[in-house]
Amino acid sequence: MPDGLAYLDSYPQAIIHFDGDAFFTSVEQAIHPELKGKPVVTGKERGIIACASYEAKALGISRGIMLHDAIRQCPTLAVLPSDYETYSLFSKRMFDITRRYSPMVEEHSIDEGFADLSGLRRLFRASYEEIARRIQASIQAELGITVSIGLSLSKSLAKMASKYRKPAGLTTVAGPDIHAFLEQAPLDRVSGFGPNTVHLLTKQGLKTAADFIDKPEKWAERLLGKTGLELWNELRGQPVHRVSTEEKSSFFTISKCKTFTAPSDDRDFIWAKLVRNIESALIKARRYKLRTGLLAVALRRQDLEVVGLEARLNRSTASPHEVVPIASRLFDRLFQQGVTYRSTLAFLGKLESDTSHQRELFEDNIRIERLETLRQAMDQVNDQYGKHTVSLGPSLFLDRHRRTARDDQPLRKTDLLHGETHRQRLYLPRLYLPV
């Protein structure tokens, strides 16, 4: 056993990673009980499977497969449009349940997170493993979905452990067991080791995560830099990344991409979809008080080939009235008449804080202030009546496309409660029971 591991207590700190099992389809099965035990997939609106239930996975159907191929393989497959609003509601409740057991909970994504259980054994009069089981049982009892949990000394180890037994698994890796656990873990099972890193480490004669931590610390830093050094410590049970309760407020980039429900060669419609992506990206930037200094746009063709261009802005901004004219020039160079497209992407880079921005001496300050006033008025209306209630002119062409079965909306968007609108609804999940 390498130096530094032999003297570890079982849990000098106790971190869990909880991961929703086939989260989207599990939520669908929870609100539609008639689907339980049946193969279910989401992603009808994209034509590509976004999530597959474990019953579907048992038939060889997984995320990323084209829907027509999956249906050919399993004619009884239940295909549903993605209901992200309901998934978000279940996600919020899952994190709220976890916070009953620990105030230190980090929301890593919509379906997974971390919690620090250190020091809570006395409060609950239970072992860390038993506390983890209680969290798991509470989520299943109250939401009707299952989560897999990994318990260990660091976030990296806990995340690896949660993937070890799925679904509804609980894997614990105490201090003295770390090396034995990592001996069974191939390099590609380590979160943070991408394909290129795995190839590099393999060329160095490494096969498992244990081989990596057996190397000297300086070796890991020299080969992989800061990231390698951090992972080397995390995998040895020496936490580098603490569980953070703060909502993410800083971004290096922001991107928005939307696949059309039916591929299109309509120039006005495709331009409208790109503008909508830009508006959505800028709304997110303004929410976090950021400005962008770089815009990139891309079009994905029906054959999945992607073409894109980027432009650096003369001044950083979060106003669609300044960004969209630049996007228009890029779009004119990218779009090809007669070519069918399936999605558009808007990418914002070189983000900086809105509060740190200073205007240049010779900028057109009168025009800038007018655009800022207009943008603020639009934001006020959209905040009150719903996102995109007021938007730019190209949005008039968003409905100009061929309707298909992929345009079907989730029940939560069509079966509205009294007083709800398509933009404003109560934050309540709906349970559908046949009567």
HELIX and SHEET records of a PDB file:
HELIX    1   1 PHE A   23  ILE A   31  1                                   9    
HELIX    2   2 PRO A   33  LEU A   35  5                                   3    
HELIX    3   3 TYR A   54  LYS A   57  1                                   4    
HELIX    4   4 LEU A   67  GLN A   73  1                                   7    
HELIX    5   5 TYR A   84  ARG A   99  1                                  16    
HELIX    6   6 ARG A  121  PHE A  124  1                                   4    
HELIX    7   7 TYR A  128  LEU A  143  1                                  16    
HELIX    8   8 LYS A  155  SER A  162  1                                   8    
HELIX    9   9 GLY A  175  ASP A  177  5                                   3    
HELIX   10  10 ILE A  178  GLU A  183  1                                   6    
HELIX   11  11 LEU A  187  ARG A  189  5                                   3    
HELIX   12  12 PRO A  195  LYS A  203  1                                   9    
HELIX   13  13 ALA A  209  ASP A  214  1                                   6    
HELIX   14  14 GLU A  217  LEU A  235  1                                  19    
HELIX   15  15 ARG A  267  ARG A  287  1                                  21    
HELIX   16  16 PRO A  320  LEU A  334  1                                  15    
HELIX   17  17 ASN A  365  TYR A  385  1                                  21    
HELIX   18  18 GLY A  393  PHE A  397  5                                   5    
HELIX   19  19 ALA A  405  ASP A  407  5                                   3    
HELIX   20  20 LEU A  411  THR A  414  1                                   4    
SHEET    1   A 5 VAL A 105  SER A 109  0                                        
SHEET    2   A 5 GLU A 112  ASP A 116 -1                                        
SHEET    3   A 5 ILE A  15  GLY A  20 -1                                        
SHEET    4   A 5 VAL A 147  SER A 152 -1                                        
SHEET    5   A 5 LEU A 170  THR A 172  1                                        
SHEET    1   B 3 CYS A  51  ALA A  52  0                                        
SHEET    2   B 3 VAL A  40  THR A  42 -1                                        
SHEET    3   B 3 ALA A  78  LEU A  80  1                                        
SHEET    1   C 4 ILE A 254  SER A 264  0                                        
SHEET    2   C 4 TYR A 341  GLY A 349 -1                                        
SHEET    3   C 4 LEU A 290  ARG A 301 -1                                        
SHEET    4   C 4 VAL A 306  THR A 317 -1                                        
SHEET    1   D 4 ILE A 254  SER A 264  0                                        
SHEET    2   D 4 TYR A 341  GLY A 349 -1                                        
SHEET    3   D 4 LEU A 290  ARG A 301 -1                                        
SHEET    4   D 4 GLU A 352  SER A 353 -1                                        
END                                                                             
